[in-house]
Amino acid sequence: MSGPIAATSVPASTDALRAADLNELLGHSFTCWDNERRQLSRQLHDSVGSSLTALTMHLGLLMQKMPPEPALQERATQMKNLLHTVIETNRKMQHQLWNDKLEFLGVRVALGELVTQFGEEHKISARASLPEEEPCCPRSHHVVLLRVLEEGLNNIAAHAQASAVEVIVDDNDDEIMLTVKDNGVGPGGQAIDGQGKHGLRVLRERAAYLGGTVTLAAGSGGGSVLTVVLPKPAV
């Protein structure tokens, strides 16, 4: 009677090659995803946005020519308000898909304006401490910084019950670090490392592809601290 069949082991070199291949595929997927989001955002701006703006202008001209009947004027006003709502919704969708300020004004302006808008929209104190100069790192780093900030602010709005948010960007020769702090309820029963949080897991993988890390921890004085650290490529 023959003995048990020995389990075949996979060489470590094979595992390493597979990991490298998957890592390269992941990076390619991130790039394609970003390009598709940027393209869709531009289509919304160039096609839908332009059409809505033209409709608003035509409606304004029609309202000037309409007889002064209250019922007609009221209906036209309702249509105008509805158009403005659709235009604003389209603008927000464009911004959520892709922040054009990242390309045209730089990551420093994009991060700062995002923090300001968040504070105004949610009526809480939001402060950003940013470098005086535009950070010198690849565009891929800028995208990850912006995505981490967006995810952090979205989580604060949804779960933190915070009254203050502070965003700090530290830029040096070797790495760039972004920290999002709040004074809310903290991670609570959630896992400190964010396991199970798909948004945070994706960000962690994006940072890892660039050699960096994303961490979520309880703040020393309460609240939560979300941090991304990205090493700068050697010149």
C-alpha positions as CSV (number, residue, x, y, z in Angstrom):
1,M,0.0,0.0,0.0
2,S,1.5,3.3,-1.0
3,G,2.1,6.1,1.5
4,P,0.5,9.6,1.6
5,I,1.2,11.8,-1.4
6,A,3.5,14.6,-0.4
7,A,2.1,18.2,-0.9
8,T,3.9,20.0,-3.6
9,S,5.3,23.4,-2.5
10,V,5.3,26.5,-4.7
11,P,8.8,28.0,-5.0
12,A,9.3,31.3,-3.3
13,S,10.5,32.8,-6.5
14,T,7.1,31.9,-8.2
15,D,5.2,33.6,-5.4
16,A,7.4,36.7,-5.7
17,L,6.9,36.8,-9.5
18,R,3.1,36.4,-9.1
19,A,3.0,39.1,-6.4
20,A,4.9,41.5,-8.7
21,D,2.7,40.7,-11.6
22,L,-0.5,41.3,-9.5
23,N,1.0,44.5,-8.2
24,E,1.7,45.7,-11.7
25,L,-1.8,44.8,-12.8
26,L,-3.2,46.7,-9.8
27,G,-1.3,49.8,-10.7
28,H,-2.5,49.6,-14.3
29,S,-6.1,49.2,-13.1
30,F,-5.8,52.3,-10.9
31,T,-4.4,54.3,-13.8
32,C,-7.3,53.2,-16.1
33,W,-9.8,53.9,-13.4
34,D,-8.5,57.4,-12.9
35,N,-8.4,58.1,-16.7
36,E,-12.0,56.9,-17.1
37,R,-13.3,59.0,-14.3
38,R,-11.5,62.1,-15.7
39,Q,-12.9,61.5,-19.1
40,L,-16.4,61.0,-17.8
41,S,-16.1,64.2,-15.8
42,R,-15.1,66.2,-18.8
43,Q,-17.9,64.7,-20.9
44,L,-20.4,65.9,-18.2
45,H,-18.8,69.3,-18.3
46,D,-18.5,69.7,-22.1
47,S,-21.8,68.0,-23.2
48,V,-24.3,68.0,-20.4
49,G,-23.0,71.2,-18.7
50,S,-23.0,73.2,-22.0
51,S,-26.5,72.0,-22.9
52,L,-27.9,72.9,-19.5
53,T,-26.3,76.4,-19.7
54,A,-27.8,76.9,-23.2
55,L,-31.2,75.8,-21.9
56,T,-31.0,78.4,-19.1
57,M,-30.2,81.2,-21.5
58,H,-33.1,80.2,-23.8
59,L,-35.5,80.0,-20.9
60,G,-34.4,83.5,-19.8
61,L,-35.1,84.9,-23.3
62,L,-38.5,83.2,-23.3
63,M,-39.4,84.6,-19.9
64,Q,-38.7,88.1,-21.2
65,K,-41.2,87.6,-24.1
66,M,-43.9,85.9,-22.1
67,P,-47.1,87.7,-21.3
68,P,-47.3,88.9,-17.7
69,E,-49.7,86.1,-16.6
70,P,-49.0,84.9,-13.1
71,A,-49.6,81.3,-13.9
72,L,-47.2,81.3,-16.8
73,Q,-44.6,83.3,-14.9
74,E,-44.8,80.9,-11.9
75,R,-44.4,77.9,-14.2
76,A,-41.4,79.4,-15.9
77,T,-39.8,80.3,-12.6
78,Q,-40.2,76.7,-11.5
79,M,-38.6,75.5,-14.6
80,K,-35.7,77.9,-14.1
81,N,-35.2,76.7,-10.5
82,L,-35.3,73.1,-11.6
83,L,-32.6,73.8,-14.3
84,H,-30.4,75.5,-11.6
85,T,-30.8,72.4,-9.4
86,V,-29.8,70.1,-12.3
87,I,-26.8,72.2,-13.1
88,E,-25.6,72.1,-9.5
89,T,-26.1,68.4,-9.4
90,N,-24.1,68.0,-12.6
91,R,-21.4,70.1,-11.2
92,K,-21.1,68.0,-8.0
93,M,-21.1,64.8,-10.0
94,Q,-18.2,66.2,-12.1
95,H,-16.3,67.1,-9.0
96,Q,-16.9,63.7,-7.3
97,L,-15.6,61.9,-10.4
98,W,-12.5,64.1,-10.9
99,N,-11.2,67.3,-9.3
100,D,-10.0,69.4,-12.3
101,K,-8.2,71.7,-9.9
102,L,-5.7,69.0,-9.4
103,E,-4.5,69.4,-12.9
104,F,-5.0,73.1,-13.6
105,L,-4.2,74.6,-10.2
106,G,-2.1,71.9,-8.5
107,V,-2.6,69.6,-5.5
108,R,-2.0,72.3,-2.9
109,V,-5.0,74.4,-4.2
110,A,-7.1,71.3,-4.7
111,L,-6.6,70.0,-1.1
112,G,-7.1,73.5,0.4
113,E,-10.3,74.2,-1.4
114,L,-11.7,70.8,-0.6
115,V,-11.2,71.4,3.1
116,T,-12.7,74.9,2.9
117,Q,-15.8,73.6,1.0
118,F,-16.2,70.8,3.4
119,G,-16.3,73.2,6.4
120,E,-18.8,75.5,4.7
121,E,-21.1,72.6,3.6
122,H,-21.2,70.9,6.9
123,K,-20.9,74.0,9.1
124,I,-17.9,72.8,11.1
125,S,-14.5,74.2,11.7
126,A,-12.1,72.9,8.9
127,R,-8.5,74.1,8.8
128,A,-5.7,73.1,6.4
129,S,-2.0,73.5,7.1
130,L,-0.3,73.2,3.7
131,P,3.2,73.8,2.3
132,E,4.0,77.2,1.0
133,E,5.2,75.7,-2.3
134,E,3.6,73.1,-4.6
135,P,4.8,69.7,-3.5
136,C,7.4,68.2,-5.8
137,C,6.2,64.7,-6.5
138,P,4.6,62.7,-9.3
139,R,0.9,63.2,-10.3
140,S,0.2,59.7,-9.0
141,H,1.1,60.9,-5.5
142,H,-1.2,63.9,-5.9
143,V,-4.1,61.7,-6.9
144,V,-3.7,59.4,-3.8
145,L,-3.4,62.4,-1.5
146,L,-6.6,63.8,-2.8
147,R,-8.4,60.5,-2.7
148,V,-7.4,59.9,0.9
149,L,-8.6,63.4,1.9
150,E,-11.9,62.8,0.1
151,E,-12.4,59.5,1.9
152,G,-11.4,60.9,5.2
153,L,-13.8,63.9,4.9
154,N,-16.6,61.7,3.7
155,N,-16.2,59.4,6.7
156,I,-16.1,62.3,9.1
157,A,-19.3,63.7,7.7
158,A,-21.0,60.3,7.8
159,H,-19.8,58.9,11.2
160,A,-17.6,61.1,13.3
161,Q,-20.1,63.6,14.7
162,A,-17.1,66.0,14.8
163,S,-17.2,69.8,15.2
164,A,-13.6,70.4,14.0
165,V,-11.3,69.0,11.3
166,E,-7.6,69.7,10.8
167,V,-5.7,68.6,7.7
168,I,-1.9,68.8,7.7
169,V,0.5,68.2,4.7
170,D,4.2,67.7,5.6
171,D,6.5,67.8,2.5
172,N,10.2,67.0,2.7
173,D,12.9,65.6,0.4
174,D,12.1,62.0,1.0
175,E,8.4,61.7,1.5
176,I,5.1,63.5,1.6
177,M,2.5,62.9,4.4
178,L,-1.1,64.0,4.7
179,T,-2.9,63.8,8.0
180,V,-6.7,64.2,8.6
181,K,-7.7,64.7,12.3
182,D,-11.1,65.2,13.8
183,N,-12.5,65.6,17.3
184,G,-15.4,63.3,16.8
185,V,-16.4,59.9,18.4
186,G,-13.3,58.1,17.1
187,P,-13.1,54.8,15.4
188,G,-15.2,53.2,18.2
189,G,-16.1,49.6,17.5
190,Q,-14.6,49.7,14.0
191,A,-11.3,48.1,13.5
192,I,-8.5,50.5,14.0
193,D,-6.8,49.3,10.8
194,G,-9.9,49.8,8.8
195,Q,-10.4,46.2,7.9
196,G,-13.8,45.7,6.2
197,K,-13.8,49.3,5.0
198,H,-13.6,48.9,1.2
199,G,-12.9,52.6,0.6
200,L,-10.0,52.6,3.0
201,R,-8.7,49.2,1.7
202,V,-8.6,50.5,-1.8
203,L,-6.7,53.6,-0.7
204,R,-4.3,51.4,1.3
205,E,-3.6,49.3,-1.9
206,R,-3.1,52.5,-3.9
207,A,-0.6,53.8,-1.4
208,A,1.2,50.5,-1.2
209,Y,1.6,50.4,-5.0
210,L,3.6,53.7,-4.6
211,G,5.5,52.2,-1.6
212,G,3.5,54.1,1.0
213,T,1.1,53.4,3.8
214,V,-2.4,54.5,4.9
215,T,-3.4,54.1,8.6
216,L,-6.5,54.9,10.6
217,A,-6.0,55.3,14.4
218,A,-7.7,56.8,17.4
219,G,-6.4,60.3,18.3
220,S,-4.6,60.8,21.5
221,G,-7.1,63.4,22.6
222,G,-10.1,61.7,21.0
223,G,-11.4,61.5,17.5
224,S,-9.7,59.8,14.6
225,V,-6.4,60.3,12.7
226,L,-6.2,59.2,9.1
227,T,-2.6,59.3,7.7
228,V,-1.1,58.6,4.3
229,V,2.7,58.6,3.9
230,L,4.2,58.3,0.3
231,P,7.9,58.1,-0.3
232,K,9.2,60.2,-3.2
233,P,10.9,58.4,-6.0
234,A,14.6,58.9,-6.3
235,V,15.7,61.6,-8.7
